[in-house]
Amino acid sequence: MNDLLKIAQDCGFSVVLEGRIGTLEYNSVSGPLQALEKFAEAIRDTVLQEQPRQDE
């Protein structure tokens, strides 16, 4: 999960720790539409890199 929050921060989102109950952390993530688009591209690129290539 920390990797996901790091990617969000790198894309321009503000990530705020709202609270902690036991071992669970509650975060808020907010930012502009451009940050969301950049985040979606980063996640897509990560997924594509992890998929094994299939020769057709």
NUVO-627577 format. One record per atom (N, C-alpha, C, O, CB): residue number from 1; residue in three letters; atom name; x, y, z. Coordinates in steps of 0.001 Angstrom, whole numbers, plus 500000, padded with zeros to 6 digits. Atoms other than C-alpha are relative to their C-alpha. Glycine has a CB too. Layout:
<sekes>
{seke NUM, ALA, CA, {X, Y, Z}}
...
</sekes>
This chain:
<sekes>
{seke 1, MET, N, {500819, 498807, 500000}}
{seke 1, MET, CA, {500000, 500000, 500000}}
{seke 1, MET, C, {500864, 501258, 500000}}
{seke 1, MET, O, {500503, 502252, 499370}}
{seke 1, MET, CB, {499068, 499998, 501201}}
{seke 2, ASN, N, {499125, 498836, 499984}}
{seke 2, ASN, CA, {502845, 502393, 500696}}
{seke 2, ASN, C, {500479, 500357, 498604}}
{seke 2, ASN, O, {500663, 501534, 498298}}
{seke 2, ASN, CB, {501189, 499753, 500907}}
{seke 3, ASP, N, {499592, 499723, 501377}}
{seke 3, ASP, CA, {503938, 502020, 497065}}
{seke 3, ASP, C, {498911, 500785, 499270}}
{seke 3, ASP, O, {499210, 501692, 498495}}
{seke 3, ASP, CB, {500310, 498687, 499250}}
{seke 4, LEU, N, {501115, 499313, 500645}}
{seke 4, LEU, CA, {500482, 503144, 495937}}
{seke 4, LEU, C, {499943, 501461, 500440}}
{seke 4, LEU, O, {499721, 502348, 499615}}
{seke 4, LEU, CB, {498672, 499292, 500324}}
{seke 5, LEU, N, {499994, 498624, 499500}}
{seke 5, LEU, CA, {500627, 506234, 498153}}
{seke 5, LEU, C, {501198, 500770, 499459}}
{seke 5, LEU, O, {501087, 501964, 499184}}
{seke 5, LEU, CB, {500013, 500015, 501535}}
{seke 6, LYS, N, {498806, 499356, 500553}}
{seke 6, LYS, CA, {504148, 506993, 496903}}
{seke 6, LYS, C, {499753, 500402, 498546}}
{seke 6, LYS, O, {500119, 501501, 498129}}
{seke 6, LYS, CB, {501227, 499057, 500099}}
{seke 7, ILE, N, {500331, 499695, 501390}}
{seke 7, ILE, CA, {502950, 506807, 493295}}
{seke 7, ILE, C, {499049, 501197, 499954}}
{seke 7, ILE, O, {499219, 502091, 499125}}
{seke 7, ILE, CB, {499366, 498765, 499298}}
{seke 8, ALA, N, {500950, 498887, 499955}}
{seke 8, ALA, CA, {500054, 509138, 494176}}
{seke 8, ALA, C, {500726, 501315, 500287}}
{seke 8, ALA, O, {500460, 502325, 499636}}
{seke 8, ALA, CB, {498917, 499744, 501069}}
{seke 9, GLN, N, {499232, 498794, 499681}}
{seke 9, GLN, CA, {502454, 511648, 495745}}
{seke 9, GLN, C, {500860, 500429, 498818}}
{seke 9, GLN, O, {500920, 501613, 498488}}
{seke 9, GLN, CB, {500882, 499765, 501234}}
{seke 10, ASP, N, {499145, 499700, 501147}}
{seke 10, ASP, CA, {504831, 511421, 492782}}
{seke 10, ASP, C, {499206, 500603, 498837}}
{seke 10, ASP, O, {499752, 501347, 498023}}
{seke 10, ASP, CB, {500715, 498735, 499537}}
{seke 11, CYS, N, {500854, 499498, 501081}}
{seke 11, CYS, CA, {501897, 512198, 490471}}
{seke 11, CYS, C, {499389, 501358, 500322}}
{seke 11, CYS, O, {498738, 501961, 499469}}
{seke 11, CYS, CB, {498896, 499007, 499709}}
{seke 12, GLY, N, {500499, 498673, 499653}}
{seke 12, GLY, CA, {500989, 515363, 492348}}
{seke 12, GLY, C, {498845, 500034, 500976}}
{seke 12, GLY, O, {498285, 501099, 501235}}
{seke 12, GLY, CB, {499593, 500685, 498786}}
{seke 13, PHE, N, {501058, 500028, 498997}}
{seke 13, PHE, CA, {498409, 514215, 494876}}
{seke 13, PHE, C, {500544, 500397, 501362}}
{seke 13, PHE, O, {501722, 500203, 501663}}
{seke 13, PHE, CB, {499358, 498612, 500068}}
{seke 14, SER, N, {499694, 499746, 498599}}
{seke 14, SER, CA, {498380, 515421, 498450}}
{seke 14, SER, C, {499494, 498794, 500781}}
{seke 14, SER, O, {498317, 498448, 500682}}
{seke 14, SER, CB, {499348, 501349, 500514}}
{seke 15, VAL, N, {500375, 501165, 499211}}
{seke 15, VAL, CA, {498369, 512405, 500795}}
{seke 15, VAL, C, {500148, 500369, 501469}}
{seke 15, VAL, O, {501232, 500739, 501920}}
{seke 15, VAL, CB, {500874, 498750, 499635}}
{seke 16, VAL, N, {500014, 499593, 498603}}
{seke 16, VAL, CA, {497400, 513078, 504405}}
{seke 16, VAL, C, {499597, 498813, 500867}}
{seke 16, VAL, O, {498603, 498142, 500590}}
{seke 16, VAL, CB, {499038, 501193, 500221}}
{seke 17, LEU, N, {500356, 501032, 499028}}
{seke 17, LEU, CA, {497414, 510605, 507290}}
{seke 17, LEU, C, {498904, 500572, 500891}}
{seke 17, LEU, O, {499147, 501510, 501650}}
{seke 17, LEU, CB, {501250, 499541, 500848}}
{seke 18, GLU, N, {501133, 499504, 499227}}
{seke 18, GLU, CA, {493995, 511120, 508867}}
{seke 18, GLU, C, {499949, 499382, 501390}}
{seke 18, GLU, O, {499501, 500022, 502341}}
{seke 18, GLU, CB, {498704, 499721, 499266}}
{seke 19, GLY, N, {500056, 500647, 498698}}
{seke 19, GLY, CA, {494339, 508628, 511676}}
{seke 19, GLY, C, {500500, 498579, 499944}}
{seke 19, GLY, O, {500762, 498025, 498876}}
{seke 19, GLY, CB, {498599, 500022, 500534}}
{seke 20, ARG, N, {499518, 501372, 499881}}
{seke 20, ARG, CA, {495446, 505267, 512908}}
{seke 20, ARG, C, {499199, 499321, 501104}}
{seke 20, ARG, O, {499077, 499841, 502214}}
{seke 20, ARG, CB, {501542, 499954, 500303}}
{seke 21, ILE, N, {500704, 500810, 499012}}
{seke 21, ILE, CA, {493404, 502620, 514679}}
{seke 21, ILE, C, {500635, 498621, 499955}}
{seke 21, ILE, O, {500485, 497887, 498979}}
{seke 21, ILE, CB, {498442, 499938, 499721}}
{seke 22, GLY, N, {499274, 501263, 499988}}
{seke 22, GLY, CA, {495475, 499635, 515708}}
{seke 22, GLY, C, {501060, 500009, 498925}}
{seke 22, GLY, O, {501918, 500891, 498897}}
{seke 22, GLY, CB, {499049, 498815, 499803}}
{seke 23, THR, N, {499020, 500079, 501080}}
{seke 23, THR, CA, {497461, 498593, 512672}}
{seke 23, THR, C, {499500, 500629, 498698}}
{seke 23, THR, O, {500230, 500672, 497708}}
{seke 23, THR, CB, {500371, 498557, 499755}}
{seke 24, LEU, N, {500563, 499408, 501212}}
{seke 24, LEU, CA, {495147, 500304, 510160}}
{seke 24, LEU, C, {500257, 501495, 499966}}
{seke 24, LEU, O, {500095, 502188, 500970}}
{seke 24, LEU, CB, {498497, 499722, 499909}}
{seke 25, GLU, N, {499810, 498571, 500209}}
{seke 25, GLU, CA, {496001, 503721, 508743}}
{seke 25, GLU, C, {498926, 500493, 499038}}
{seke 25, GLU, O, {498561, 499809, 498083}}
{seke 25, GLU, CB, {501429, 500308, 499453}}
{seke 26, TYR, N, {501009, 499379, 500839}}
{seke 26, TYR, CA, {493425, 506033, 507214}}
{seke 26, TYR, C, {500600, 501241, 499378}}
{seke 26, TYR, O, {501041, 502151, 500080}}
{seke 26, TYR, CB, {498720, 500341, 500807}}
{seke 27, ASN, N, {499399, 498900, 500735}}
{seke 27, ASN, CA, {494640, 508407, 504522}}
{seke 27, ASN, C, {498964, 500664, 499110}}
{seke 27, ASN, O, {498010, 500034, 498654}}
{seke 27, ASN, CB, {501188, 499511, 499166}}
{seke 28, SER, N, {500772, 499257, 500994}}
{seke 28, SER, CA, {493042, 511092, 502405}}
{seke 28, SER, C, {500939, 500360, 498865}}
{seke 28, SER, O, {502084, 500753, 499088}}
{seke 28, SER, CB, {499336, 501281, 500617}}
{seke 29, VAL, N, {499218, 499667, 501184}}
{seke 29, VAL, CA, {494261, 511646, 498860}}
{seke 29, VAL, C, {499172, 500983, 499180}}
{seke 29, VAL, O, {498011, 500720, 498867}}
{seke 29, VAL, CB, {500374, 498714, 499162}}
{seke 30, SER, N, {500724, 499032, 500813}}
{seke 30, SER, CA, {493317, 514729, 496883}}
{seke 30, SER, C, {500964, 500704, 499060}}
{seke 30, SER, O, {502159, 500818, 499334}}
{seke 30, SER, CB, {499264, 501024, 500888}}
{seke 31, GLY, N, {499162, 499308, 500963}}
{seke 31, GLY, CA, {494574, 516593, 493868}}
{seke 31, GLY, C, {499217, 500364, 498761}}
{seke 31, GLY, O, {498030, 500057, 498653}}
{seke 31, GLY, CB, {501194, 499152, 499629}}
{seke 32, PRO, N, {500654, 499567, 501239}}
{seke 32, PRO, CA, {493802, 518048, 490450}}
{seke 32, PRO, C, {499785, 498837, 499028}}
{seke 32, PRO, O, {500357, 497758, 499184}}
{seke 32, PRO, CB, {500831, 501090, 499323}}
{seke 33, LEU, N, {500297, 501003, 501021}}
{seke 33, LEU, CA, {492460, 516130, 487467}}
{seke 33, LEU, C, {501277, 499535, 499297}}
{seke 33, LEU, O, {501409, 498357, 498966}}
{seke 33, LEU, CB, {499007, 500564, 498972}}
{seke 34, GLN, N, {498743, 500365, 500667}}
{seke 34, GLN, CA, {495925, 516212, 485872}}
{seke 34, GLN, C, {500763, 498963, 500830}}
{seke 34, GLN, O, {501404, 498075, 500268}}
{seke 34, GLN, CB, {500880, 501259, 499769}}
{seke 35, ALA, N, {499339, 500981, 499141}}
{seke 35, ALA, CA, {497287, 514298, 488878}}
{seke 35, ALA, C, {499331, 498642, 499854}}
{seke 35, ALA, O, {500010, 497616, 499841}}
{seke 35, ALA, CB, {499974, 500456, 501473}}
{seke 36, LEU, N, {500731, 501253, 500183}}
{seke 36, LEU, CA, {494559, 511671, 488440}}
{seke 36, LEU, C, {500377, 499339, 498676}}
{seke 36, LEU, O, {500575, 498125, 498614}}
{seke 36, LEU, CB, {498484, 500250, 500054}}
{seke 37, GLU, N, {499612, 500537, 501303}}
{seke 37, GLU, CA, {495423, 511278, 484756}}
{seke 37, GLU, C, {501413, 499424, 500041}}
{seke 37, GLU, O, {501670, 498350, 499498}}
{seke 37, GLU, CB, {499907, 501088, 498927}}
{seke 38, LYS, N, {498614, 500471, 499871}}
{seke 38, LYS, CA, {499128, 510951, 485570}}
{seke 38, LYS, C, {500061, 498722, 500837}}
{seke 38, LYS, O, {500828, 497812, 500526}}
{seke 38, LYS, CB, {500887, 501094, 500636}}
{seke 39, PHE, N, {500064, 501182, 499144}}
{seke 39, PHE, CA, {498315, 508423, 488325}}
{seke 39, PHE, C, {499500, 498794, 499210}}
{seke 39, PHE, O, {500060, 497702, 499310}}
{seke 39, PHE, CB, {499088, 500260, 501214}}
{seke 40, ALA, N, {500549, 501095, 500811}}
{seke 40, ALA, CA, {496212, 506325, 485941}}
{seke 40, ALA, C, {501040, 499481, 499004}}
{seke 40, ALA, O, {501163, 498272, 498808}}
{seke 40, ALA, CB, {498735, 500469, 499248}}
{seke 41, GLU, N, {498948, 500411, 500935}}
{seke 41, GLU, CA, {499051, 506307, 483384}}
{seke 41, GLU, C, {501092, 499217, 500720}}
{seke 41, GLU, O, {501591, 498222, 500196}}
{seke 41, GLU, CB, {500606, 501226, 499299}}
{seke 42, ALA, N, {498950, 500687, 499233}}
{seke 42, ALA, CA, {501567, 505281, 486070}}
{seke 42, ALA, C, {499561, 498593, 500377}}
{seke 42, ALA, O, {500349, 497651, 500284}}
{seke 42, ALA, CB, {500357, 500797, 501269}}
{seke 43, ILE, N, {500510, 501331, 499631}}
{seke 43, ILE, CA, {499373, 502392, 487237}}
{seke 43, ILE, C, {499924, 499112, 498765}}
{seke 43, ILE, O, {500307, 497943, 498814}}
{seke 43, ILE, CB, {498603, 500107, 500673}}
{seke 44, ARG, N, {500077, 500773, 501246}}
{seke 44, ARG, CA, {498724, 501285, 483642}}
{seke 44, ARG, C, {501385, 499523, 499579}}
{seke 44, ARG, O, {501560, 498358, 499223}}
{seke 44, ARG, CB, {499364, 500844, 498875}}
{seke 45, ASP, N, {498638, 500362, 500393}}
{seke 45, ASP, CA, {502455, 501340, 482866}}
{seke 45, ASP, C, {500575, 498918, 500915}}
{seke 45, ASP, O, {501273, 498015, 500453}}
{seke 45, ASP, CB, {500903, 501237, 500020}}
{seke 46, THR, N, {499524, 501007, 499041}}
{seke 46, THR, CA, {503211, 499345, 486031}}
{seke 46, THR, C, {499397, 498635, 499694}}
{seke 46, THR, O, {500098, 497623, 499716}}
{seke 46, THR, CB, {499654, 500418, 501442}}
{seke 47, VAL, N, {500681, 501264, 500307}}
{seke 47, VAL, CA, {500630, 496689, 485132}}
{seke 47, VAL, C, {500558, 499411, 498705}}
{seke 47, VAL, O, {500804, 498207, 498628}}
{seke 47, VAL, CB, {498464, 500215, 499881}}
{seke 48, LEU, N, {499479, 500498, 501277}}
{seke 48, LEU, CA, {501908, 496433, 481557}}
{seke 48, LEU, C, {501412, 499436, 500151}}
{seke 48, LEU, O, {501759, 498461, 499485}}
{seke 48, LEU, CB, {499995, 501118, 498954}}
{seke 49, GLN, N, {498638, 500487, 499774}}
{seke 49, GLN, CA, {505495, 495981, 482796}}
{seke 49, GLN, C, {500006, 498662, 500724}}
{seke 49, GLN, O, {500920, 497858, 500546}}
{seke 49, GLN, CB, {500799, 501022, 500796}}
{seke 50, GLU, N, {500050, 501232, 499212}}
{seke 50, GLU, CA, {504412, 493171, 485139}}
{seke 50, GLU, C, {499417, 498832, 499232}}
{seke 50, GLU, O, {499613, 497681, 499620}}
{seke 50, GLU, CB, {499201, 500222, 501248}}
{seke 51, GLN, N, {500616, 501071, 500777}}
{seke 51, GLN, CA, {502493, 491204, 482503}}
{seke 51, GLN, C, {501055, 499320, 499130}}
{seke 51, GLN, O, {501873, 499988, 498497}}
{seke 51, GLN, CB, {498845, 500548, 499126}}
{seke 52, PRO, N, {499074, 500690, 500904}}
{seke 52, PRO, CA, {504448, 488497, 480703}}
{seke 52, PRO, C, {499631, 500259, 498555}}
{seke 52, PRO, O, {498454, 500296, 498199}}
{seke 52, PRO, CB, {500009, 498495, 500277}}
{seke 53, ARG, N, {500242, 499756, 501434}}
{seke 53, ARG, CA, {504845, 489177, 477001}}
{seke 53, ARG, C, {499620, 498700, 499331}}
{seke 53, ARG, O, {500198, 497649, 499606}}
{seke 53, ARG, CB, {501249, 500618, 499309}}
{seke 54, GLN, N, {500446, 501167, 500752}}
{seke 54, GLN, CA, {503034, 486793, 474694}}
{seke 54, GLN, C, {500231, 500263, 498531}}
{seke 54, GLN, O, {499760, 501260, 497984}}
{seke 54, GLN, CB, {498507, 499678, 500277}}
{seke 55, ASP, N, {499759, 499859, 501436}}
{seke 55, ASP, CA, {504235, 486298, 471153}}
{seke 55, ASP, C, {498764, 499502, 499250}}
{seke 55, ASP, O, {498206, 498451, 499567}}
{seke 55, ASP, CB, {501283, 499210, 499558}}
{seke 56, GLU, N, {501174, 500397, 500783}}
{seke 56, GLU, CA, {501418, 486172, 468633}}
{seke 56, GLU, C, {500411, 499394, 498698}}
{seke 56, GLU, O, {499558, 498999, 497903}}
{seke 56, GLU, CB, {499086, 501182, 499750}}
</sekes>
